[in-house]
């Protein structure tokens, strides 16, 4: 039998089963029971071909591998997605046969299930996540209300609301922050957690704040090794943001500021720390690297008070997020340039003392 011939011969008065050649190359060997019925293969015929030593095998409940031997990584990924989708697919009414000519879906995975955890990070291209072949379980994210259980190579991960998936090699995959949280939830090795979080930020997959939001939502910040990794993650994120800020000033021809300074009133209190300051124009840049941690509300309130105080003294404060520096550097440079040019039309700022931080 090849992929261009019917699965089973049929009497001439019956409709011929659909051939398999129209299915995508990566998943033509993985089909659900419903898809097999659509090809005219009965449950009894499927069971017969899946007997010991037979040409097929059941890889997960209701999902079949149309060859003997171990499945490939791609086949395992498609299988867990098909298994997760199976419970939500419409079933025919009792006594109503499935027509052999019914359309078989070209997409193996619906939008109600997606790969997450370490497998998702590997698909996204993480160097610090393991190869798919070494993963005994593949995490698949579904809505909490779904009646599914973990079995075989499929591990069910539940969520109240599914995020919009990223399509990677044709598969629905959880966005990096969500995939990281699901992976970290099952990891106890501090080094592995640290490497995954650091790579996510260093290689530009996402910003630290997005990761911290997901870790907070998953209630993982009560684990010491996760907290330590997050501290390093935020330090890494700040260092990258500072590097982009230096590059923005250089590449877009802004005048050189003084970097990383503290401001004080002469003989008075500390006014705050700034990432960049242009004394002649009284313009400051402050990187907003806050993350959604329990102590961030207090830090944000303090930052707001500092900005308001500086602005009352005639100092313009420009807030820039790491994401805007990454995705819209030219626009942020224009904002800073506008603030510098507008200084000529403002009243002189109060005299402040500038100290290295």
C-alpha positions in Angstrom: 0.0 0.0 0.0 1.2 3.5 -0.8 -0.2 6.9 0.1 -2.0 7.2 -3.3 -4.1 4.0 -3.0 -7.1 3.3 -0.8 -6.6 1.9 2.6 -8.8 -1.1 2.0 -10.6 -2.5 -1.1 -14.4 -1.9 -1.2 -17.1 -3.5 -3.3 -17.8 -1.5 -6.4 -21.2 -0.4 -5.2 -19.7 1.4 -2.2 -18.0 4.7 -2.3 -14.2 4.4 -2.3 -12.3 5.6 0.7 -10.3 8.8 0.3 -6.6 8.3 -0.4 -4.0 9.7 2.0 -1.9 11.7 -0.4 -3.8 15.0 0.3 -2.6 15.1 3.9 0.5 17.2 4.8 3.7 15.3 4.7 4.6 15.9 8.4 1.4 14.3 9.8 0.1 12.0 7.1 1.0 9.0 9.3 -1.0 10.2 12.3 -4.8 10.1 12.2 -7.7 10.1 14.6 -10.4 7.5 14.7 -12.8 10.0 13.2 -10.4 10.7 10.3 -9.9 7.0 9.7 -13.7 6.6 9.6 -13.8 9.4 7.1 -11.5 7.3 4.9 -13.9 4.4 5.2 -11.9 2.5 7.8 -14.1 0.9 10.5 -13.3 0.6 14.2 -12.9 -3.1 13.8 -10.5 -2.7 10.9 -8.5 -0.2 12.8 -8.3 -2.6 15.8 -7.2 -5.4 13.6 -4.4 -3.4 12.1 -3.2 -2.3 15.6 -2.9 -5.8 16.9 0.6 -6.9 18.1 2.8 -7.1 15.1 0.4 -5.2 12.9 1.3 -2.3 10.6 -0.4 0.3 12.8 -0.4 1.3 16.4 -2.5 3.4 18.8 -0.2 6.2 20.1 -2.8 7.9 22.3 -6.5 7.3 22.9 -8.3 7.8 19.7 -5.1 8.6 17.8 -3.3 6.2 15.5 0.2 5.9 14.0 0.0 4.3 10.5 3.3 2.6 10.7 5.2 0.3 13.2 8.1 1.4 15.2 8.6 4.6 17.3 7.0 7.9 16.2 9.1 10.8 15.1 9.1 14.0 17.1 6.8 15.6 14.6 4.4 12.7 14.8 4.3 12.9 18.6 3.6 16.7 18.5 0.7 16.1 16.0 -0.6 13.2 18.1 -0.8 15.1 21.4 -2.6 18.0 19.6 -5.0 15.6 17.9 -5.7 13.9 21.3 -6.3 17.3 23.0 -8.7 18.3 20.2 -10.5 15.0 20.0 -12.9 15.7 23.0 -14.1 19.0 21.5 -14.7 17.7 17.9 -18.4 17.3 16.9 -19.6 13.7 16.9 -22.1 12.3 14.5 -25.6 11.5 15.9 -26.2 7.8 16.8 -27.0 5.8 13.7 -25.8 8.4 11.3 -22.8 7.0 9.3 -19.8 9.1 8.5 -19.5 9.5 4.7 -16.2 8.2 3.3 -16.0 11.4 1.2 -16.2 13.7 4.2 -13.5 16.3 4.3 -10.5 15.4 6.5 -9.0 18.5 8.2 -5.8 19.6 6.8 -4.8 21.2 10.1 -4.0 18.7 12.8 -4.5 21.1 15.7 -7.4 23.4 16.4 -7.2 26.7 18.2 -8.4 25.1 21.4 -5.0 23.3 22.1 -1.4 24.3 21.7 2.1 23.0 22.6 3.6 24.5 25.7 6.4 24.0 28.2 9.8 22.7 27.2 8.6 21.4 23.8 7.2 24.8 22.9 10.5 26.5 23.9 12.4 24.0 21.7 10.1 24.8 18.8 10.6 28.5 19.4 14.4 27.9 19.0 15.7 27.9 22.6 19.3 26.5 22.8 18.9 25.8 26.5 15.8 23.6 26.1 16.2 19.9 25.5 15.8 18.2 22.1 12.3 17.0 21.3 13.5 13.4 21.1 14.6 13.5 24.8 11.3 14.7 26.1 9.2 11.8 27.5 6.2 14.1 27.9 4.9 16.8 25.6 2.9 19.5 27.4 -0.3 20.6 25.7 -2.3 23.6 26.9 -6.1 23.5 27.0 -8.9 25.3 28.6 -9.7 24.4 32.2 -13.2 23.1 31.4 -12.0 20.5 29.0 -12.4 16.8 30.1 -9.0 15.5 29.4 -6.4 13.6 31.3 -2.7 13.2 30.9 -1.8 9.9 29.3 1.1 8.4 27.3 3.3 11.1 25.9 0.6 13.8 26.4 0.7 15.9 29.6 -2.4 18.2 29.9 -1.8 21.7 31.2 -4.9 23.8 32.0 -5.6 27.5 31.9 -8.7 29.6 32.4 -8.1 31.5 29.2 -6.0 30.3 26.2 -3.5 32.8 24.9 -3.3 33.5 21.2 -0.9 30.9 19.8 2.2 31.5 17.8 2.4 29.3 14.6 5.7 27.5 14.5 6.4 25.0 11.7 2.7 24.9 11.2 1.9 24.0 14.8 0.0 26.2 17.4 2.6 26.9 20.1 2.1 28.9 23.3 3.8 32.3 23.4 7.3 32.3 25.0 6.2 33.8 28.4 3.4 31.3 28.9 5.6 28.4 27.7 8.3 29.5 30.1 5.9 29.5 33.0 4.6 26.1 32.2 8.1 24.7 31.9 9.3 26.4 35.1 6.3 24.9 37.0 7.8 21.5 36.4 11.5 22.3 37.0 13.3 22.1 40.3 16.9 22.6 39.0 17.9 26.3 39.6 20.5 26.3 36.8 18.0 25.1 34.2 15.4 27.7 35.2 18.1 30.5 35.2 19.3 29.5 31.7 15.8 29.4 30.2 14.8 32.8 31.6 18.1 34.4 30.7 18.0 33.2 27.1 14.4 34.4 26.7 15.6 38.0 27.4 19.1 38.0 26.1 18.0 36.6 22.7 15.1 38.9 22.4 12.2 36.4 22.6 10.3 38.7 25.1 10.7 41.3 27.8 11.3 40.5 31.5 8.0 42.1 32.5 6.1 39.6 30.4 7.8 36.7 31.9 7.3 37.9 35.5 3.6 38.5 34.8 3.2 34.8 33.8 5.3 33.5 36.7 3.2 35.6 39.1 0.0 34.4 37.5 1.2 30.8 37.9 2.1 31.5 41.6 5.7 30.5 41.0 7.4 33.4 42.8 7.1 31.7 46.1 9.8 29.2 45.0 13.3 30.4 46.1 15.1 29.1 43.0 12.6 30.9 40.7 12.9 34.2 42.7 16.7 34.0 42.3 16.4 33.4 38.6 14.0 36.4 38.3 16.4 38.7 40.0 19.1 37.7 37.5 16.6 38.0 34.7 15.7 41.6 35.7 19.3 42.5 36.0 19.9 41.0 32.5 17.0 42.9 31.1 18.2 46.2 32.6 21.7 45.7 31.1 20.2 45.1 27.7 18.0 48.1 27.9 20.9 50.3 29.0 22.9 49.0 26.0 20.1 49.9 23.7 19.8 53.4 25.2 23.5 54.0 24.6 23.1 52.8 21.0 20.0 55.1 20.5 22.0 58.2 21.5 24.9 57.2 19.3 23.1 56.0 16.2 20.5 58.9 16.1 23.0 61.6 16.7 21.7 62.9 20.1 24.1 65.0 22.1 26.0 63.0 24.8 24.3 63.0 28.2 25.9 62.2 31.5 25.1 58.6 32.3 23.8 56.9 35.5 23.7 59.9 37.8 22.0 61.0 41.0 20.4 64.4 41.4 20.4 66.5 44.6 19.4 70.0 45.6 22.3 72.0 46.8 22.6 71.1 50.5 19.2 69.4 50.2 17.7 66.0 49.7 18.3 63.3 47.2 16.0 63.8 44.1 16.5 60.5 42.5 18.6 58.4 40.1 18.5 58.8 36.3 19.8 56.7 33.5 20.7 59.7 31.3 20.7 63.5 31.9 21.3 66.5 29.8 22.2 69.3 32.3 22.1 72.2 29.9 18.6 71.3 28.7 17.4 69.8 32.0 16.1 66.7 30.2 16.3 63.3 31.9 15.7 59.7 30.6 14.5 57.0 32.9 14.2 53.4 31.8 11.0 51.8 33.0 12.1 48.2 33.8 9.4 47.5 36.3 7.9 44.0 36.4 4.6 42.7 37.9 6.1 41.7 41.3 4.4 42.1 44.7 6.7 45.0 45.6 6.4 46.9 42.3 3.4 49.0 43.3 5.4 50.7 46.0 8.3 51.2 43.6 6.0 52.7 41.0 4.5 55.1 43.5 8.0 56.2 44.5 8.9 56.6 40.8 5.8 58.8 40.2 6.7 61.0 43.2 10.2 61.4 41.9 9.1 62.4 38.4 6.6 64.9 39.8 9.2 66.4 42.0 11.7 66.8 39.2 9.1 68.3 36.9 8.2 70.9 39.5 11.8 71.9 39.4 11.6 72.4 35.7 13.3 69.1 34.6 11.6 67.1 31.8 11.6 63.4 32.5 11.2 61.0 29.5 10.2 57.5 30.4 11.2 54.7 28.0 10.4 51.0 28.3 12.8 48.3 27.1 10.2 47.1 24.6 9.9 50.5 23.0 13.7 50.8 22.8 13.8 47.4 21.1 10.9 47.8 18.7 10.7 51.6 18.1 14.2 53.0 18.8 13.9 55.7 16.1 10.6 56.9 17.6 12.1 57.1 21.1 15.1 59.0 19.8 12.6 61.5 18.2 10.8 61.9 21.6 14.1 62.7 23.4 15.2 65.1 20.6 11.9 67.0 20.8 12.3 67.4 24.6 15.9 68.7 24.1 14.8 71.2 21.5 11.8 72.4 23.6 14.2 73.3 26.4 14.9 76.6 24.7 11.3 77.7 25.2 11.0 76.8 28.8 12.0 78.8 31.9 15.4 77.7 33.3 15.2 74.8 35.6 16.2 74.9 39.3 19.9 74.4 40.0 20.7 70.8 40.9 23.8 68.9 41.8 24.7 66.0 39.5 26.6 63.2 41.1 27.8 59.9 39.6 25.7 56.9 40.7 
